[in-house]
Amino acid sequence: MPSEIFAGAGPTNPRWYHFAVIPVSSGRAGYVLVGGRSSRMGQDKALLPFRGGTLVQHVAAVVARAAGSVTLVGDPARYGTLGYPVLPDLYPGEGPLGGVISALAHAGADWNLVLACDMPGVSHELLVRLLEGAEASDAEVLAPAGASGRPEPLCAVYHRRALGRLERLFARGERKMSRALAALHTVISQVDASGGGANVNTPADWAAYARH
C-alpha cells in the first residue's frame, strides 16, 4: 500500500502527497511515466486539462483498470496531489529509459505495463490485449506496432527479468528506447489505430485530438 506524507503548505492550504513505498506482489502492475521535458508542447503534458481532470489522471485510470494497479513515475512534489501513488524517478532528466528502469526496480509483479502520460486515446481493450499477449509469451517485453511496423516502447509490457539487462545498457550510456528494445527479447503485437496509442507531442497534436 502507498503511504501518505503530509506536506504543510500553510494552515489554509494543506497538501497530501502520495508516495509509493512498498511494492505489491501480483502478476500485473501498471506504471505511467511523467515529468518529461515536454519541450515541443511548451508545457507539462501530464497536467494538460482533460475530461474534468488532467491528462495523466485519465491515462492512469485506464492503466489501473487494465493492470489492477497504477503508479506514476516522476517527481512526488509535482505529481503527488493527483490521487495516485508516485514513485521517484531514479534518473530524473535522463529520459524514459530511466523511468522504465525505475518502474522495474520497484515492481513486485512479473508483468509491468508501462505507458507514457501523453496517450489520451489509449483504450482499456488494447492494454488488456497487450497484457494477455505478454503473459502467454516468453518475452522480456511485448510492444505494440501499427502500420509502420515500429514498436512503441512506452505503451508496452515489461517482464521484471528485463531489469538487469536494461540497467547494464543504461550504465554504458544508452538512453534510446529503440536500442533498449533491440537488446531485449521483444515480441511485437500488431495493432490497428483503433487502440488509440498515439502520442500528443505538440499544441497542434493536442488541438487535433481535442477536435475529435
C-alpha positions, 0 to 999 in steps of 0.5 A: 500500500502507498503511504501518505506524507503530509506536506504543510503548505500553510494552515489554509492550504494543506497538501497530501502527497502520495508516495509509493513505498512498498511494492505489491506482489501480483502478476500485473502492475501498471506504471505511467511515466511523467515529468518529461521535458515536454519541450515541443508542447511548451508545457507539462503534458501530464497536467494538460486539462482533460475530461474534468481532470488532467491528462495523466489522471485519465491515462492512469485510470485506464492503466489501473483498470487494465493492470489492477494497479497504477503508479506514476513515475516522476517527481512526488512534489509535482505529481503527488496531489493527483490521487495516485501513488508516485514513485521517484524517478531514479534518473530524473532528466535522463529520459524514459529509459530511466523511468522504465528502469525505475518502474522495474526496480520497484515492481513486485509483479512479473508483468509491468505495463508501462505507458507514457502520460501523453496517450489520451486515446489509449483504450482499456481493450488494447492494454488488456490485449497487450497484457494477455499477449505478454503473459502467454509469451516468453518475452522480456517485453511485448510492444505494440506496432501499427502500420509502420511496423515500429514498436512503441516502447512506452505503451508496452509490457515489461517482464521484471527479468528485463531489469538487469539487462536494461540497467547494464545498457543504461550504465554504458550510456544508452538512453534510446528506447529503440536500442533498449528494445533491440537488446531485449527479447521483444515480441511485437503485437500488431495493432490497428489505430483503433487502440488509440496509442498515439502520442500528443507531442505538440499544441497542434497534436493536442488541438487535433485530438481535442477536435475529435 
